[in-house]
Amino acid sequence: MNVSDLKGKLDRIRAEIGRAVIGQEDVVEHTLIAVLARGHVLLEGAPGLGKTLLVRTLGRVLGCESKRIQFTPDLMPSDVTGGNVFNQQRGAFDFLRGPVFTQLLLADEINRAPAKTQSSLLEAMQERSVTIDGTTRPLPEPFFVIATQNPIESQGTYPLPEAQLDRFLFKLDVRHPTTANEKAILASHLAGFDASALDRMGLQRVTTPEELVAMQTAIRGVRVDDSVLEYIADIVGRTRSHRSLYFGASPRASIALLAGAQAHAIAAGRNYVIPDDVKALAPAAIRHRVGLQPDAEIEGVSADDCVAEILREVRVPETIAA
């Protein structure tokens, strides 16, 4: 696949998603970039903002097998991964696959479950495999998790541990729609749109799983200059010494920025990365990988504020177009 083919395919995917999801253009764009970069996405926002609708629509448009897990306080790890069940007829144990054995997994309201259940996804997200009773089973290709969560301040939620958050390529904030978009949503429902009956919309499948894997492979060929690598390392490195942060981002944040920037370049119709690709994705790749000092939180400083300050301070390299 060349750059033109990849961009054309992305444009078609974006347009098809837009038939069901009104507004939230940045969230849709960043989610598609994460999928191309073989990453997982955490969507945070208040209930009713279309997070689940976006994921369901994405599964249909990408042509991937998708499953949904509704996380609740009583959900067990085996409800996610599956487990061995004794077969009395055979006199042996059979492995029953859990919903994690799919291509697109929607982990709905992931912070409603305690850390023990959340951690059942750690190996799946990092290694793309599941180990149970000493046997490791690979997950289908492609495999990506899109999790939704309500703000931590909501009642009955469990904050995701740092190790779990670090597995997500991006954390995206889903905000309330503008007045114009909300009017368009109302008009769509007035015309008969029903989010629970997407079949009626006749959404077109734009890709197949095999095509998506080919697109993910092609992204890795996007050129990245040494100066851009140094730029990424400098940005992430400064989070570890920022006065408002008591811990900074891990090297996984640098890798996320690199992979995301390559996909962002393709979305812009380029086969090379420029600093603007990195800057556009820095908040999404870093905000969930840092911890704010207590006094900074009291003063109302956010992780995005810290990232914005770092981006202003870091010297932007000059790159030469291909």
C-alpha positions as CSV (number, residue, x, y, z in Angstrom):
1,M,0.0,0.0,0.0
2,N,1.3,3.5,-0.9
3,V,0.6,6.7,1.0
4,S,-2.2,7.7,-1.3
5,D,-4.0,4.4,-0.9
6,L,-3.6,4.5,2.9
7,K,-4.9,8.1,3.1
8,G,-7.9,7.3,0.8
9,K,-8.8,4.3,2.9
10,L,-8.6,6.4,6.1
11,D,-10.8,9.1,4.6
12,R,-13.4,6.5,3.7
13,I,-13.3,5.0,7.2
14,R,-13.7,8.5,8.8
15,A,-16.6,9.4,6.5
16,E,-18.4,6.1,7.2
17,I,-18.0,6.6,11.0
18,G,-19.3,10.1,10.6
19,R,-22.7,8.8,9.4
20,A,-23.4,7.4,12.9
21,V,-21.1,9.6,15.2
22,I,-21.8,13.3,15.0
23,G,-19.1,15.6,16.1
24,Q,-16.2,14.3,18.2
25,E,-13.9,14.6,15.2
26,D,-10.7,14.7,17.2
27,V,-11.7,11.7,19.2
28,V,-12.5,9.7,16.0
29,E,-9.2,10.9,14.4
30,H,-7.1,9.9,17.4
31,T,-8.8,6.6,17.7
32,L,-8.1,5.7,14.1
33,I,-4.5,6.7,14.5
34,A,-4.2,4.5,17.5
35,V,-5.7,1.5,15.6
36,L,-3.2,2.0,12.8
37,A,-0.4,2.2,15.3
38,R,-1.5,-1.1,16.8
39,G,-2.4,0.7,20.1
40,H,-5.2,0.6,22.6
41,V,-7.3,3.6,23.5
42,L,-8.9,4.8,26.8
43,L,-11.9,7.0,26.3
44,E,-12.9,9.1,29.4
45,G,-16.1,11.2,29.6
46,A,-19.4,11.5,31.3
47,P,-22.2,9.0,30.4
48,G,-24.2,9.6,27.3
49,L,-21.4,11.2,25.1
50,G,-21.3,8.5,22.5
51,K,-18.2,6.6,23.6
52,T,-19.9,3.1,23.2
53,L,-21.5,4.2,19.9
54,L,-18.1,5.1,18.5
55,V,-16.6,1.7,19.3
56,R,-19.6,-0.2,18.0
57,T,-19.5,1.8,14.8
58,L,-15.8,1.4,14.4
59,G,-16.1,-2.4,14.6
60,R,-18.6,-2.5,11.8
61,V,-16.7,-0.2,9.5
62,L,-13.4,-2.0,10.1
63,G,-15.0,-5.4,9.5
64,C,-13.5,-6.8,12.7
65,E,-15.0,-9.3,15.0
66,S,-15.9,-7.3,18.2
67,K,-17.1,-8.2,21.6
68,R,-18.1,-6.1,24.6
69,I,-17.4,-6.6,28.3
70,Q,-19.5,-4.6,30.7
71,F,-17.2,-4.1,33.7
72,T,-19.0,-4.3,37.1
73,P,-17.8,-4.6,40.7
74,D,-18.5,-8.3,40.7
75,L,-16.8,-9.2,37.4
76,M,-14.1,-11.8,37.8
77,P,-10.8,-12.1,35.8
78,S,-12.1,-15.5,34.4
79,D,-15.1,-13.6,33.0
80,V,-12.6,-11.7,30.8
81,T,-10.1,-14.3,29.8
82,G,-12.0,-17.5,30.1
83,G,-10.8,-20.7,31.9
84,N,-10.6,-24.4,32.1
85,V,-13.9,-26.3,32.8
86,F,-14.0,-30.0,33.6
87,N,-15.8,-32.0,30.9
88,Q,-17.4,-35.0,32.6
89,Q,-18.0,-36.9,29.3
90,R,-14.3,-36.7,28.3
91,G,-12.9,-36.8,31.8
92,A,-10.6,-33.9,31.0
93,F,-10.6,-30.1,31.2
94,D,-11.7,-28.0,28.2
95,F,-10.7,-24.4,27.8
96,L,-13.6,-22.0,27.3
97,R,-12.5,-18.8,25.7
98,G,-13.5,-15.6,27.3
99,P,-14.6,-12.4,25.4
100,V,-11.0,-11.2,25.2
101,F,-10.5,-13.6,22.3
102,T,-11.7,-11.2,19.6
103,Q,-10.2,-8.5,17.4
104,L,-11.9,-5.4,18.8
105,L,-12.7,-5.6,22.5
106,L,-14.9,-2.9,24.0
107,A,-14.1,-2.7,27.7
108,D,-17.1,-0.7,28.8
109,E,-16.8,1.4,32.0
110,I,-13.5,-0.4,32.9
111,N,-13.1,1.6,36.1
112,R,-16.3,0.1,37.5
113,A,-14.4,-3.1,38.3
114,P,-11.7,-3.5,41.0
115,A,-8.0,-3.7,40.1
116,K,-7.9,-7.5,40.2
117,T,-10.3,-7.7,37.3
118,Q,-8.8,-4.7,35.4
119,S,-5.4,-6.4,35.6
120,S,-6.7,-9.5,33.7
121,L,-6.2,-7.4,30.5
122,L,-2.5,-6.6,31.2
123,E,-1.0,-9.5,29.3
124,A,-3.6,-9.4,26.5
125,M,-2.9,-5.7,25.8
126,Q,0.9,-6.0,26.0
127,E,1.7,-9.4,24.7
128,R,-1.5,-10.0,22.7
129,S,-1.8,-13.4,24.3
130,V,-3.5,-14.9,27.4
131,T,-1.8,-17.4,29.8
132,I,-4.0,-19.6,31.9
133,D,-2.8,-22.6,34.0
134,G,0.6,-22.4,32.3
135,T,-0.7,-22.4,28.8
136,T,-0.2,-19.3,26.6
137,R,-2.8,-18.8,23.9
138,P,-2.4,-16.1,21.2
139,L,-5.1,-13.6,20.5
140,P,-6.5,-12.9,17.0
141,E,-4.9,-10.4,14.6
142,P,-5.5,-7.5,14.7
143,F,-6.2,-7.1,18.4
144,F,-7.0,-3.8,20.1
145,V,-8.8,-2.7,23.2
146,I,-10.9,0.4,23.4
147,A,-11.9,1.0,27.0
148,T,-14.4,3.6,28.2
149,Q,-14.4,5.1,31.7
150,N,-16.4,7.6,33.6
151,P,-14.4,10.4,35.3
152,I,-12.7,9.2,38.5
153,E,-14.9,11.5,40.5
154,S,-18.0,9.5,39.6
155,Q,-19.5,7.3,42.3
156,G,-18.5,3.7,42.5
157,T,-15.4,3.8,40.4
158,Y,-11.9,2.4,40.9
159,P,-9.0,4.4,39.5
160,L,-6.9,2.3,37.0
161,P,-3.4,1.5,38.3
162,E,-0.4,3.0,36.6
163,A,0.6,-0.3,35.0
164,Q,-2.8,-0.6,33.4
165,L,-2.9,3.0,32.2
166,D,0.6,2.6,30.7
167,R,-0.8,-0.1,28.3
168,F,-3.0,2.4,26.6
169,L,-1.4,4.2,23.6
170,F,-3.7,7.2,24.0
171,K,-6.1,8.5,26.6
172,L,-8.8,10.7,25.0
173,D,-11.1,13.1,26.8
174,V,-14.6,12.9,25.3
175,R,-16.3,16.3,25.8
176,H,-19.8,17.5,25.5
177,P,-20.9,18.5,21.9
178,T,-21.2,22.0,20.7
179,T,-24.6,23.5,20.3
180,A,-24.5,23.0,16.6
181,N,-23.5,19.3,16.9
182,E,-26.1,18.7,19.6
183,K,-28.8,20.1,17.2
184,A,-27.5,17.8,14.5
185,I,-27.8,14.9,16.9
186,L,-31.4,15.8,17.7
187,A,-32.2,16.1,14.0
188,S,-30.7,12.7,13.4
189,H,-32.8,11.1,16.1
190,L,-35.9,13.0,14.8
191,A,-35.2,11.4,11.4
192,G,-35.2,7.9,12.9
193,F,-31.6,7.2,14.0
194,D,-31.5,4.6,16.7
195,A,-28.1,3.9,18.3
196,S,-29.3,0.5,19.5
197,A,-30.1,-0.6,15.9
198,L,-27.0,0.2,13.8
199,D,-28.0,-2.5,11.3
200,R,-30.7,-0.1,9.9
201,M,-28.1,2.4,8.9
202,G,-26.5,0.1,6.4
203,L,-22.9,1.1,7.4
204,Q,-20.4,0.0,4.9
205,R,-17.5,-2.3,5.8
206,V,-14.5,-0.3,4.5
207,T,-11.7,-2.8,5.4
208,T,-11.2,-6.4,6.3
209,P,-9.0,-7.6,9.2
210,E,-6.3,-8.7,6.7
211,E,-6.3,-5.2,5.1
212,L,-6.1,-3.6,8.5
213,V,-3.0,-5.7,9.4
214,A,-1.5,-4.7,6.0
215,M,-2.2,-1.0,6.8
216,Q,-0.6,-1.4,10.3
217,T,2.5,-2.9,8.7
218,A,2.8,-0.2,6.1
219,I,2.7,2.5,8.7
220,R,6.0,1.3,10.1
221,G,7.7,2.3,6.8
222,V,7.1,6.0,7.4
223,R,10.4,7.8,7.6
224,V,11.4,9.4,10.9
225,D,14.6,11.6,11.1
226,D,17.0,11.3,14.0
227,S,16.1,14.9,14.9
228,V,12.5,13.9,15.4
229,L,13.5,10.9,17.5
230,E,15.6,13.3,19.7
231,Y,12.5,15.7,19.8
232,I,10.3,12.9,21.1
233,A,12.9,11.7,23.7
234,D,13.4,15.3,24.9
235,I,9.6,15.9,25.4
236,V,9.1,12.7,27.3
237,G,12.3,13.1,29.3
238,R,11.3,16.5,30.6
239,T,8.1,15.0,32.2
240,R,10.5,13.2,34.6
241,S,11.9,16.5,36.0
242,H,8.9,18.8,35.7
243,R,8.2,20.6,38.9
244,S,4.4,19.9,38.9
245,L,4.9,16.1,38.3
246,Y,6.0,13.6,40.9
247,F,6.5,10.9,38.3
248,G,7.1,11.3,34.6
249,A,6.2,9.2,31.6
250,S,7.9,5.9,30.8
251,P,9.7,5.0,27.6
252,R,6.4,3.4,26.5
253,A,5.2,7.0,26.1
254,S,8.1,7.7,23.6
255,I,7.2,4.5,21.7
256,A,3.6,5.6,21.6
257,L,4.5,9.0,20.3
258,L,6.7,7.5,17.6
259,A,4.1,5.0,16.4
260,G,1.3,7.6,16.6
261,A,3.3,10.2,14.7
262,Q,3.9,7.8,11.8
263,A,0.2,7.1,11.6
264,H,-0.6,10.8,11.9
265,A,1.8,11.5,9.0
266,I,-0.1,9.0,6.8
267,A,-3.4,10.5,7.7
268,A,-2.0,13.8,6.4
269,G,-0.8,12.2,3.2
270,R,2.9,12.2,4.0
271,N,5.5,9.4,4.1
272,Y,7.7,11.2,6.6
273,V,7.1,12.5,10.2
274,I,7.4,16.2,11.1
275,P,7.4,17.8,14.6
276,D,3.7,18.8,14.2
277,D,2.8,15.1,14.1
278,V,4.4,14.7,17.5
279,K,3.0,17.9,19.0
280,A,-0.6,16.9,17.9
281,L,-0.4,13.6,19.8
282,A,1.7,14.5,22.8
283,P,-1.2,15.2,25.2
284,A,-3.0,12.0,24.3
285,A,0.1,9.9,24.7
286,I,1.4,11.5,27.9
287,R,-1.6,12.7,30.0
288,H,-2.3,9.3,31.6
289,R,1.3,8.4,32.1
290,V,2.3,11.1,34.6
291,G,1.3,11.9,38.2
292,L,0.6,15.4,39.4
293,Q,2.1,16.8,42.6
294,P,-0.6,17.4,45.3
295,D,0.0,21.1,45.4
296,A,-0.2,21.3,41.6
297,E,-3.6,19.6,41.8
298,I,-4.8,22.0,44.4
299,E,-3.8,24.9,42.2
300,G,-5.8,23.4,39.3
301,V,-2.8,22.4,37.2
302,S,-3.6,19.6,34.8
303,A,-1.3,17.0,33.0
304,D,-2.2,18.7,29.7
305,D,-1.0,22.1,31.2
306,C,2.4,20.4,31.9
307,V,2.6,18.9,28.5
308,A,1.8,22.2,26.8
309,E,4.5,23.9,28.9
310,I,7.1,21.3,27.9
311,L,6.1,21.7,24.2
312,R,6.7,25.4,24.4
313,E,10.2,24.9,26.0
314,V,11.5,22.1,23.8
315,R,13.4,23.2,20.7
316,V,11.6,22.2,17.6
317,P,13.9,20.5,15.0
318,E,14.0,21.3,11.3
319,T,13.1,18.4,9.1
320,I,13.6,17.9,5.4
321,A,10.7,16.6,3.3
322,A,11.1,13.4,1.5
